[in-house]
Amino acid sequence: MKIIISGGGTGGHIFPALSIADEIKRRYADADILFIGARNRMEMERVPKAGYKIIGLPVSGFNRQKILKNISTVVGLIKSLLLAGKHIRRFKPDVVIGVGGYASGPTLFMASLLGVPTLLQEQNSYAGMTNKMLAKRAKKICVAYSGMERFFPADRIVLTGNPVRKELETTHEKTADALSYFRLEADKPVLLAVGGSLGARTINNGVLKSLKTMTDAGVQIIWQTGSYYYETIKKEMGDVEYKGLWYDKFITRMDYAYAVADVVVSRAGAASISELTLQKKPSILVPSPNVAEDHQTHNAVALSDRDAAILLPDAAAEDGLASAVLSLLNDKARLQTLSSNIYTFAQHHSAERIVDEVEKK
C-alpha cells in the first residue's frame, strides 16, 4: 500500500495526520507513506521526528488585507501544483489523504486530476472554501460534526471524528502520577490553560493578569505558553513565584495535564476540541480571530449552543478570564452539565475509522 498524506501548518493538522499514518502502519507494516507539507511550517520538523518521509511545497496562505502581497503567493501556488503533480506521478500512490493546511489544496487537486482516489478529512464544524472545492472530487469526506451536508455531498460523508494522540484516549487512571509530575495538591482545583503549540497571545495575557487572583483563591494552574511567548512571559514573571503554578512553552505529558484538570481554557481548534470531548472536560473556549473563515468561532458555537462549553470571545478574554474560571469552578452543577454535554460530541477510535475508509478505496 502506498499512501500520500498532505497538510499541516499547526499541531491541529499534524497530530491527526500522524495518527492516521500510525494506524496504517499498524495494519500494514510494509506500507509506504509519504507526507507532503508546506516549506517552513512545523510539519517539516515534526513528521521526520515521527519517522516518516516528507516533501515541502512553497505554498502559503493568501493575505486578505494586502492584496499586492499575494503575487508571490500565487507564484508559490503554481509551483506547488507542478511539484505536487511531479511527486504524485513519481510515487504512484493508491490514495491521497488531505488533512487540511496549505499543502493539502494543491496536492489533492493534482491527485484528483491524475485520477488518484482522494480522501478528505474535514476537522471543523464549518468547512473552508478550499475543502469545499476539493470535496467535489473526493471519494470520501471524513468529518467530525454532524450536519456537514450543507457543505459536502451527503452520499460521500462519513462521521469519524478527529484522530487524537493515542495517549489521550484514556487518562483517568493517571491522576496520582500527574499530581506528582506537576507538583500539585490533590485537594485544590486545577486550571489547564493552553493556546496550541505556538501559543495564544490573548489567553497568555489573560492568565498573566489573573495569576494573583486565581492562586489567592486556591486555584492551581498548568499553563502552556507556546514557543512564541515563553521567553517574554518568563521575563515578565521575573522572580515572583505563585503557589501551585506550573508553566512551560510546551506540555510534553498532555495526558497528565488532562488527568488533573478541572477546567480547561483553550482555543477552539478542531484537534483541541476533539481532545476535550473525549476527556469530558468542562471548557472555556476562546476562538482565535486570526484563522480562515473564522472557523474556530463556528467550532465553539457548535458546542456552546448545546451547553457543552462556554464561549469567551477573544476581545473579552484578557480581562474576563479570571471571572469566568472562578465562576465556573464555584458552580459544581454547571461543571457536571458541561462535562456530560461535551462528551456527547466525542468520537472514539477516529484514526481506525478513517483508515477503514482508506481501505475501501
Salt bridges, closest charged atoms under 4 A:
GLU23 OE2 - ARG26 NH2 2.82
GLU23 OE2 - ARG27 NE 2.73
ASP32 OD1 - LYS53 NZ 2.93
GLU45 OE2 - LYS49 NZ 3.12
GLU173 OE1 - HIS172 ND1 3.73
GLU185 OE1 - LYS188 NZ 3.76
GLU185 OE2 - LYS243 NZ 3.17
ASP216 OD2 - LYS212 NZ 2.68
ASP255 OD2 - LYS174 NZ 2.70
ASP255 OD2 - ARG253 NH2 2.71
GLU275 OE2 - ARG165 NH2 2.96
ASP307 OD1 - ARG334 NH1 2.43
ASP314 OD1 - ARG267 NH1 2.75
GLU318 OE2 - ARG201 NH1 3.30
GLU318 OE1 - LYS209 NZ 3.43
ASP319 OD1 - LYS209 NZ 3.09
GLU352 OE2 - LYS166 NZ 3.00
GLU352 OE2 - HIS349 ND1 3.81
ASP356 OD1 - ARG27 NH1 2.84
GLU357 OE2 - LYS360 NZ 3.07
GLU359 OE1 - ARG27 NH1 3.01
